[in-house]
Amino acid sequence: MRFVDRVAFVTGAGSGIGRATAKLFAAEGARVFAVDVNAAGVAETVDAIKSTGRAADGTGCDVRSLAAVQTAVDRAVERFGGLNVLVNAAGVGRFLRFEEMEEEEFERTLSINLGGAFRTMKAAVPHLLKPPVGTVVNVASTSALRGTAYGSAYAASKAGILNFTRSLALEFASRGLRCNCVCPGGVKTPLARGFIRREDFEQHLIDYQMPPKPGTWSDPEDIANAIAFLASVEARFVNGVGLLVDAGTLA
Protein backbone atom coordinates (compact mmCIF):
# COMPACT_ATOMS: atom_id res chain seq x y z
CA MET A 1 0.00 0.00 0.00
CA ARG A 2 2.70 2.48 -1.07
CA PHE A 3 0.28 4.99 -2.62
CA VAL A 4 -2.42 5.49 -0.01
CA ASP A 5 -3.70 9.10 -0.13
CA ARG A 6 -1.94 9.63 -3.45
CA VAL A 7 -3.43 10.53 -6.84
CA ALA A 8 -1.87 8.98 -9.94
CA PHE A 9 -2.42 10.23 -13.50
CA VAL A 10 -1.57 7.52 -16.05
CA THR A 11 -1.46 8.01 -19.83
CA GLY A 12 -1.77 5.11 -22.25
CA ALA A 13 -3.97 3.44 -19.64
CA GLY A 14 -6.31 1.85 -22.15
CA SER A 15 -4.08 -1.21 -22.57
CA GLY A 16 -0.64 -2.68 -22.04
CA ILE A 17 1.84 -1.08 -19.65
CA GLY A 18 -0.45 1.86 -18.89
CA ARG A 19 -3.35 -0.38 -17.89
CA ALA A 20 -1.15 -2.65 -15.77
CA THR A 21 0.31 0.41 -14.04
CA ALA A 22 -3.07 1.98 -13.35
CA LYS A 23 -4.33 -1.27 -11.83
CA LEU A 24 -1.22 -1.74 -9.68
CA PHE A 25 -1.29 1.82 -8.34
CA ALA A 26 -4.96 1.41 -7.46
CA ALA A 27 -4.26 -1.91 -5.75
CA GLU A 28 -1.66 -0.12 -3.63
CA GLY A 29 -4.07 2.56 -2.49
CA ALA A 30 -3.86 5.32 -5.11
CA ARG A 31 -6.81 7.12 -6.62
CA VAL A 32 -6.16 6.69 -10.33
CA PHE A 33 -7.07 8.91 -13.24
CA ALA A 34 -6.60 7.00 -16.50
CA VAL A 35 -6.32 8.53 -19.98
CA ASP A 36 -5.84 7.11 -23.45
CA VAL A 37 -6.83 8.03 -26.98
CA ASN A 38 -8.82 4.78 -26.82
CA ALA A 39 -11.74 5.89 -24.65
CA ALA A 40 -13.27 2.40 -24.63
CA GLY A 41 -10.02 0.99 -23.30
CA VAL A 42 -9.96 3.62 -20.55
CA ALA A 43 -13.49 2.65 -19.55
CA GLU A 44 -12.44 -1.00 -19.28
CA THR A 45 -9.47 -0.08 -17.11
CA VAL A 46 -11.55 2.14 -14.84
CA ASP A 47 -14.26 -0.51 -14.51
CA ALA A 48 -11.66 -3.17 -13.65
CA ILE A 49 -10.27 -0.97 -10.88
CA LYS A 50 -13.66 -0.05 -9.49
CA SER A 51 -14.66 -3.72 -9.41
CA THR A 52 -11.96 -4.22 -6.76
CA GLY A 53 -13.39 -1.45 -4.61
CA ARG A 54 -10.68 1.07 -5.47
CA ALA A 55 -11.14 4.65 -6.70
CA ALA A 56 -10.65 5.45 -10.38
CA ASP A 57 -11.86 7.78 -13.09
CA GLY A 58 -10.68 8.57 -16.59
CA THR A 59 -11.34 9.99 -20.01
CA GLY A 60 -10.38 9.68 -23.63
CA CYS A 61 -7.46 12.01 -24.37
CA ASP A 62 -5.12 12.53 -27.32
CA VAL A 63 -1.74 13.53 -25.86
CA ARG A 64 -0.94 15.37 -29.11
CA SER A 65 -3.26 18.15 -27.92
CA LEU A 66 -2.12 20.36 -25.03
CA ALA A 67 -5.69 21.59 -24.57
CA ALA A 68 -6.98 18.02 -24.24
CA VAL A 69 -4.22 17.11 -21.80
CA GLN A 70 -4.83 20.23 -19.71
CA THR A 71 -8.54 19.45 -19.54
CA ALA A 72 -7.83 15.89 -18.40
CA VAL A 73 -5.36 16.98 -15.72
CA ASP A 74 -7.77 19.65 -14.47
CA ARG A 75 -10.53 17.04 -14.30
CA ALA A 76 -8.28 14.67 -12.33
CA VAL A 77 -7.37 17.38 -9.84
CA GLU A 78 -11.01 18.42 -9.45
CA ARG A 79 -12.12 14.80 -9.05
CA PHE A 80 -9.49 13.69 -6.54
CA GLY A 81 -8.23 16.92 -4.96
CA GLY A 82 -4.67 16.98 -6.25
CA LEU A 83 -1.98 15.13 -8.19
CA ASN A 84 1.03 13.24 -6.83
CA VAL A 85 2.23 10.84 -9.51
CA LEU A 86 2.44 11.20 -13.29
CA VAL A 87 3.13 8.16 -15.46
CA ASN A 88 3.61 8.70 -19.19
CA ALA A 89 2.99 5.34 -20.82
CA ALA A 90 1.24 6.49 -24.00
CA GLY A 91 3.22 5.45 -27.04
CA VAL A 92 3.25 4.23 -30.62
CA GLY A 93 5.84 2.55 -32.83
CA ARG A 94 6.46 0.04 -35.57
CA PHE A 95 9.12 -1.42 -37.80
CA LEU A 96 9.35 0.37 -41.13
CA ARG A 97 12.09 0.82 -43.70
CA PHE A 98 13.38 4.38 -43.66
CA GLU A 99 12.76 4.69 -47.41
CA GLU A 100 9.08 3.95 -46.77
CA MET A 101 8.65 6.36 -43.88
CA GLU A 102 6.61 9.46 -44.58
CA GLU A 103 7.16 12.69 -42.70
CA GLU A 104 3.72 12.31 -41.15
CA GLU A 105 4.70 8.99 -39.57
CA PHE A 106 7.91 10.42 -38.15
CA GLU A 107 6.13 13.48 -36.74
CA ARG A 108 3.29 11.39 -35.30
CA THR A 109 5.70 9.10 -33.46
CA LEU A 110 7.63 11.97 -31.91
CA SER A 111 4.48 13.93 -31.12
CA ILE A 112 2.94 11.07 -29.13
CA ASN A 113 5.98 9.46 -27.54
CA LEU A 114 8.00 12.57 -26.71
CA GLY A 115 5.60 15.47 -27.19
CA GLY A 116 2.95 13.69 -25.15
CA ALA A 117 5.25 13.59 -22.12
CA PHE A 118 6.07 17.27 -22.59
CA ARG A 119 2.38 18.21 -22.66
CA THR A 120 1.36 16.16 -19.64
CA MET A 121 4.25 17.59 -17.65
CA LYS A 122 3.33 21.14 -18.67
CA ALA A 123 -0.15 20.54 -17.30
CA ALA A 124 0.82 18.45 -14.27
CA VAL A 125 3.98 20.06 -12.87
CA PRO A 126 2.20 22.96 -11.09
CA HIS A 127 0.22 20.35 -9.14
CA LEU A 128 3.12 17.93 -8.65
CA LEU A 129 5.19 20.69 -7.00
CA LYS A 130 2.61 21.22 -4.26
CA PRO A 131 3.31 19.45 -0.93
CA PRO A 132 3.72 16.57 -0.71
CA VAL A 133 5.87 17.02 -3.81
CA GLY A 134 5.17 14.33 -6.41
CA THR A 135 7.10 12.25 -8.88
CA VAL A 136 7.16 11.46 -12.61
CA VAL A 137 7.91 8.18 -14.35
CA ASN A 138 8.20 8.11 -18.13
CA VAL A 139 8.26 4.98 -20.28
CA ALA A 140 11.26 4.90 -22.61
CA SER A 141 12.74 1.74 -24.13
CA THR A 142 15.97 -0.15 -24.70
CA SER A 143 15.78 1.66 -28.06
CA ALA A 144 16.66 4.82 -26.14
CA LEU A 145 20.10 3.36 -25.53
CA ARG A 146 21.04 1.91 -28.92
CA GLY A 147 20.16 2.21 -32.57
CA THR A 148 17.14 0.33 -33.84
CA ALA A 149 17.14 -0.78 -37.46
CA TYR A 150 13.74 -0.19 -39.10
CA GLY A 151 12.69 1.77 -36.00
CA SER A 152 14.47 5.11 -36.40
CA ALA A 153 11.47 7.27 -35.46
CA TYR A 154 10.66 5.14 -32.42
CA ALA A 155 14.28 5.08 -31.26
CA ALA A 156 14.62 8.84 -31.71
CA SER A 157 11.48 9.46 -29.66
CA LYS A 158 12.58 7.16 -26.84
CA ALA A 159 16.10 8.58 -26.71
CA GLY A 160 14.44 11.98 -26.48
CA ILE A 161 12.27 10.82 -23.58
CA LEU A 162 15.31 9.59 -21.68
CA ASN A 163 17.26 12.84 -21.89
CA PHE A 164 14.11 14.93 -21.45
CA THR A 165 13.58 13.06 -18.19
CA ARG A 166 17.20 13.41 -17.07
CA SER A 167 17.17 17.14 -17.82
CA LEU A 168 14.00 17.76 -15.82
CA ALA A 169 15.30 15.60 -12.98
CA LEU A 170 18.19 18.05 -12.66
CA GLU A 171 16.01 21.10 -13.09
CA PHE A 172 13.48 20.12 -10.43
CA ALA A 173 15.80 18.33 -7.98
CA SER A 174 16.14 21.34 -5.68
CA ARG A 175 12.34 21.49 -5.44
CA GLY A 176 12.00 17.81 -4.61
CA LEU A 177 10.27 16.62 -7.79
CA ARG A 178 11.84 13.37 -9.00
CA CYS A 179 11.73 12.34 -12.67
CA ASN A 180 12.75 8.87 -13.82
CA CYS A 181 12.34 6.47 -16.76
CA VAL A 182 11.84 2.79 -17.25
CA CYS A 183 13.49 1.30 -20.33
CA PRO A 184 11.69 -1.95 -21.19
CA GLY A 185 12.85 -4.49 -23.71
CA GLY A 186 10.22 -6.56 -25.52
CA VAL A 187 6.86 -6.45 -23.75
CA LYS A 188 3.74 -8.46 -24.58
CA THR A 189 1.46 -5.51 -25.39
CA PRO A 190 -0.66 -4.36 -28.35
CA LEU A 191 2.20 -2.02 -29.29
CA ALA A 192 4.42 -5.02 -29.98
CA ARG A 193 2.25 -5.91 -32.99
CA GLY A 194 3.82 -2.99 -34.81
CA PHE A 195 7.26 -4.56 -34.51
CA ILE A 196 6.69 -7.42 -36.92
CA ARG A 197 9.50 -9.10 -38.85
CA ARG A 198 9.15 -8.77 -42.58
CA GLU A 199 10.74 -10.97 -45.19
CA ASP A 200 12.55 -8.04 -46.75
CA PHE A 201 14.22 -7.08 -43.43
CA GLU A 202 17.76 -8.26 -42.76
CA GLN A 203 17.12 -11.04 -40.26
CA HIS A 204 20.35 -10.64 -38.29
CA LEU A 205 19.46 -7.04 -37.46
CA ILE A 206 16.10 -8.06 -36.06
CA ASP A 207 17.67 -10.89 -34.07
CA TYR A 208 20.18 -8.46 -32.57
CA GLN A 209 17.45 -6.10 -31.43
CA MET A 210 14.92 -8.69 -30.31
CA PRO A 211 16.91 -11.77 -29.27
CA PRO A 212 14.83 -14.96 -29.53
CA LYS A 213 15.80 -16.12 -26.04
CA PRO A 214 13.51 -17.55 -23.37
CA GLY A 215 12.43 -14.90 -20.89
CA THR A 216 13.38 -11.83 -22.88
CA TRP A 217 9.75 -10.76 -23.46
CA SER A 218 8.15 -9.42 -20.30
CA ASP A 219 4.54 -8.99 -19.25
CA PRO A 220 3.11 -5.48 -18.76
CA GLU A 221 2.96 -6.18 -15.03
CA ASP A 222 6.76 -6.55 -14.91
CA ILE A 223 7.13 -2.99 -16.17
CA ALA A 224 4.37 -1.73 -13.89
CA ASN A 225 6.27 -3.10 -10.90
CA ALA A 226 9.36 -1.13 -11.89
CA ILE A 227 7.29 2.03 -12.41
CA ALA A 228 5.69 1.64 -8.97
CA PHE A 229 9.11 1.29 -7.36
CA LEU A 230 10.42 4.45 -9.03
CA ALA A 231 7.30 6.37 -7.99
CA SER A 232 7.40 5.17 -4.39
CA VAL A 233 9.19 6.50 -1.33
CA GLU A 234 11.45 3.45 -1.55
CA ALA A 235 13.13 5.20 -4.49
CA ARG A 236 13.43 8.61 -2.80
CA PHE A 237 17.15 8.77 -3.68
CA VAL A 238 16.61 7.61 -7.27
CA ASN A 239 16.40 10.51 -9.69
CA GLY A 240 17.17 10.94 -13.38
CA VAL A 241 17.68 7.24 -14.11
CA GLY A 242 16.70 5.08 -17.05
CA LEU A 243 15.94 1.76 -15.35
CA LEU A 244 16.45 -1.17 -17.71
CA VAL A 245 13.79 -3.86 -17.46
CA ASP A 246 14.95 -6.15 -20.26
CA ALA A 247 16.00 -9.52 -18.80
CA GLY A 248 19.62 -8.63 -19.50
CA THR A 249 19.23 -7.96 -23.23
CA LEU A 250 21.62 -5.00 -23.06
CA ALA A 251 23.92 -6.52 -20.43
C-alpha positions as CSV (number, residue, x, y, z in Angstrom):
1,M,0.0,0.0,0.0
2,R,2.7,2.5,-1.1
3,F,0.3,5.0,-2.6
4,V,-2.4,5.5,0.0
5,D,-3.7,9.1,-0.1
6,R,-1.9,9.6,-3.4
7,V,-3.4,10.5,-6.8
8,A,-1.9,9.0,-9.9
9,F,-2.4,10.2,-13.5
10,V,-1.6,7.5,-16.0
11,T,-1.5,8.0,-19.8
12,G,-1.8,5.1,-22.2
13,A,-4.0,3.4,-19.6
14,G,-6.3,1.9,-22.1
15,S,-4.1,-1.2,-22.6
16,G,-0.6,-2.7,-22.0
17,I,1.8,-1.1,-19.7
18,G,-0.4,1.9,-18.9
19,R,-3.4,-0.4,-17.9
20,A,-1.2,-2.6,-15.8
21,T,0.3,0.4,-14.0
22,A,-3.1,2.0,-13.3
23,K,-4.3,-1.3,-11.8
24,L,-1.2,-1.7,-9.7
25,F,-1.3,1.8,-8.3
26,A,-5.0,1.4,-7.5
27,A,-4.3,-1.9,-5.8
28,E,-1.7,-0.1,-3.6
29,G,-4.1,2.6,-2.5
30,A,-3.9,5.3,-5.1
31,R,-6.8,7.1,-6.6
32,V,-6.2,6.7,-10.3
33,F,-7.1,8.9,-13.2
34,A,-6.6,7.0,-16.5
35,V,-6.3,8.5,-20.0
36,D,-5.8,7.1,-23.4
37,V,-6.8,8.0,-27.0
38,N,-8.8,4.8,-26.8
39,A,-11.7,5.9,-24.6
40,A,-13.3,2.4,-24.6
41,G,-10.0,1.0,-23.3
42,V,-10.0,3.6,-20.6
43,A,-13.5,2.6,-19.5
44,E,-12.4,-1.0,-19.3
45,T,-9.5,-0.1,-17.1
46,V,-11.6,2.1,-14.8
47,D,-14.3,-0.5,-14.5
48,A,-11.7,-3.2,-13.7
49,I,-10.3,-1.0,-10.9
50,K,-13.7,-0.1,-9.5
51,S,-14.7,-3.7,-9.4
52,T,-12.0,-4.2,-6.8
53,G,-13.4,-1.5,-4.6
54,R,-10.7,1.1,-5.5
55,A,-11.1,4.6,-6.7
56,A,-10.6,5.4,-10.4
57,D,-11.9,7.8,-13.1
58,G,-10.7,8.6,-16.6
59,T,-11.3,10.0,-20.0
60,G,-10.4,9.7,-23.6
61,C,-7.5,12.0,-24.4
62,D,-5.1,12.5,-27.3
63,V,-1.7,13.5,-25.9
64,R,-0.9,15.4,-29.1
65,S,-3.3,18.2,-27.9
66,L,-2.1,20.4,-25.0
67,A,-5.7,21.6,-24.6
68,A,-7.0,18.0,-24.2
69,V,-4.2,17.1,-21.8
70,Q,-4.8,20.2,-19.7
71,T,-8.5,19.5,-19.5
72,A,-7.8,15.9,-18.4
73,V,-5.4,17.0,-15.7
74,D,-7.8,19.6,-14.5
75,R,-10.5,17.0,-14.3
76,A,-8.3,14.7,-12.3
77,V,-7.4,17.4,-9.8
78,E,-11.0,18.4,-9.4
79,R,-12.1,14.8,-9.0
80,F,-9.5,13.7,-6.5
81,G,-8.2,16.9,-5.0
82,G,-4.7,17.0,-6.3
83,L,-2.0,15.1,-8.2
84,N,1.0,13.2,-6.8
85,V,2.2,10.8,-9.5
86,L,2.4,11.2,-13.3
87,V,3.1,8.2,-15.5
88,N,3.6,8.7,-19.2
89,A,3.0,5.3,-20.8
90,A,1.2,6.5,-24.0
91,G,3.2,5.5,-27.0
92,V,3.2,4.2,-30.6
93,G,5.8,2.6,-32.8
94,R,6.5,0.0,-35.6
95,F,9.1,-1.4,-37.8
96,L,9.3,0.4,-41.1
97,R,12.1,0.8,-43.7
98,F,13.4,4.4,-43.7
99,E,12.8,4.7,-47.4
100,E,9.1,3.9,-46.8
101,M,8.6,6.4,-43.9
102,E,6.6,9.5,-44.6
103,E,7.2,12.7,-42.7
104,E,3.7,12.3,-41.2
105,E,4.7,9.0,-39.6
106,F,7.9,10.4,-38.1
107,E,6.1,13.5,-36.7
108,R,3.3,11.4,-35.3
109,T,5.7,9.1,-33.5
110,L,7.6,12.0,-31.9
111,S,4.5,13.9,-31.1
112,I,2.9,11.1,-29.1
113,N,6.0,9.5,-27.5
114,L,8.0,12.6,-26.7
115,G,5.6,15.5,-27.2
116,G,3.0,13.7,-25.2
117,A,5.3,13.6,-22.1
118,F,6.1,17.3,-22.6
119,R,2.4,18.2,-22.7
120,T,1.4,16.2,-19.6
121,M,4.3,17.6,-17.6
122,K,3.3,21.1,-18.7
123,A,-0.2,20.5,-17.3
124,A,0.8,18.5,-14.3
125,V,4.0,20.1,-12.9
126,P,2.2,23.0,-11.1
127,H,0.2,20.3,-9.1
128,L,3.1,17.9,-8.6
129,L,5.2,20.7,-7.0
130,K,2.6,21.2,-4.3
131,P,3.3,19.5,-0.9
132,P,3.7,16.6,-0.7
133,V,5.9,17.0,-3.8
134,G,5.2,14.3,-6.4
135,T,7.1,12.3,-8.9
136,V,7.2,11.5,-12.6
137,V,7.9,8.2,-14.3
138,N,8.2,8.1,-18.1
139,V,8.3,5.0,-20.3
140,A,11.3,4.9,-22.6
141,S,12.7,1.7,-24.1
142,T,16.0,-0.1,-24.7
143,S,15.8,1.7,-28.1
144,A,16.7,4.8,-26.1
145,L,20.1,3.4,-25.5
146,R,21.0,1.9,-28.9
147,G,20.2,2.2,-32.6
148,T,17.1,0.3,-33.8
149,A,17.1,-0.8,-37.5
150,Y,13.7,-0.2,-39.1
151,G,12.7,1.8,-36.0
152,S,14.5,5.1,-36.4
153,A,11.5,7.3,-35.5
154,Y,10.7,5.1,-32.4
155,A,14.3,5.1,-31.3
156,A,14.6,8.8,-31.7
157,S,11.5,9.5,-29.7
158,K,12.6,7.2,-26.8
159,A,16.1,8.6,-26.7
160,G,14.4,12.0,-26.5
161,I,12.3,10.8,-23.6
162,L,15.3,9.6,-21.7
163,N,17.3,12.8,-21.9
164,F,14.1,14.9,-21.5
165,T,13.6,13.1,-18.2
166,R,17.2,13.4,-17.1
167,S,17.2,17.1,-17.8
168,L,14.0,17.8,-15.8
169,A,15.3,15.6,-13.0
170,L,18.2,18.0,-12.7
171,E,16.0,21.1,-13.1
172,F,13.5,20.1,-10.4
173,A,15.8,18.3,-8.0
174,S,16.1,21.3,-5.7
175,R,12.3,21.5,-5.4
176,G,12.0,17.8,-4.6
177,L,10.3,16.6,-7.8
178,R,11.8,13.4,-9.0
179,C,11.7,12.3,-12.7
180,N,12.7,8.9,-13.8
181,C,12.3,6.5,-16.8
182,V,11.8,2.8,-17.3
183,C,13.5,1.3,-20.3
184,P,11.7,-1.9,-21.2
185,G,12.8,-4.5,-23.7
186,G,10.2,-6.6,-25.5
187,V,6.9,-6.5,-23.7
188,K,3.7,-8.5,-24.6
189,T,1.5,-5.5,-25.4
190,P,-0.7,-4.4,-28.3
191,L,2.2,-2.0,-29.3
192,A,4.4,-5.0,-30.0
193,R,2.3,-5.9,-33.0
194,G,3.8,-3.0,-34.8
195,F,7.3,-4.6,-34.5
196,I,6.7,-7.4,-36.9
197,R,9.5,-9.1,-38.8
198,R,9.1,-8.8,-42.6
199,E,10.7,-11.0,-45.2
200,D,12.6,-8.0,-46.7
201,F,14.2,-7.1,-43.4
202,E,17.8,-8.3,-42.8
203,Q,17.1,-11.0,-40.3
204,H,20.4,-10.6,-38.3
205,L,19.5,-7.0,-37.5
206,I,16.1,-8.1,-36.1
207,D,17.7,-10.9,-34.1
208,Y,20.2,-8.5,-32.6
209,Q,17.5,-6.1,-31.4
210,M,14.9,-8.7,-30.3
211,P,16.9,-11.8,-29.3
212,P,14.8,-15.0,-29.5
213,K,15.8,-16.1,-26.0
214,P,13.5,-17.6,-23.4
215,G,12.4,-14.9,-20.9
216,T,13.4,-11.8,-22.9
217,W,9.8,-10.8,-23.5
218,S,8.1,-9.4,-20.3
219,D,4.5,-9.0,-19.3
220,P,3.1,-5.5,-18.8
221,E,3.0,-6.2,-15.0
222,D,6.8,-6.5,-14.9
223,I,7.1,-3.0,-16.2
224,A,4.4,-1.7,-13.9
225,N,6.3,-3.1,-10.9
226,A,9.4,-1.1,-11.9
227,I,7.3,2.0,-12.4
228,A,5.7,1.6,-9.0
229,F,9.1,1.3,-7.4
230,L,10.4,4.4,-9.0
231,A,7.3,6.4,-8.0
232,S,7.4,5.2,-4.4
233,V,9.2,6.5,-1.3
234,E,11.4,3.4,-1.6
235,A,13.1,5.2,-4.5
236,R,13.4,8.6,-2.8
237,F,17.2,8.8,-3.7
238,V,16.6,7.6,-7.3
239,N,16.4,10.5,-9.7
240,G,17.2,10.9,-13.4
241,V,17.7,7.2,-14.1
242,G,16.7,5.1,-17.1
243,L,15.9,1.8,-15.3
244,L,16.5,-1.2,-17.7
245,V,13.8,-3.9,-17.5
246,D,15.0,-6.1,-20.3
247,A,16.0,-9.5,-18.8
248,G,19.6,-8.6,-19.5
249,T,19.2,-8.0,-23.2
250,L,21.6,-5.0,-23.1
251,A,23.9,-6.5,-20.4
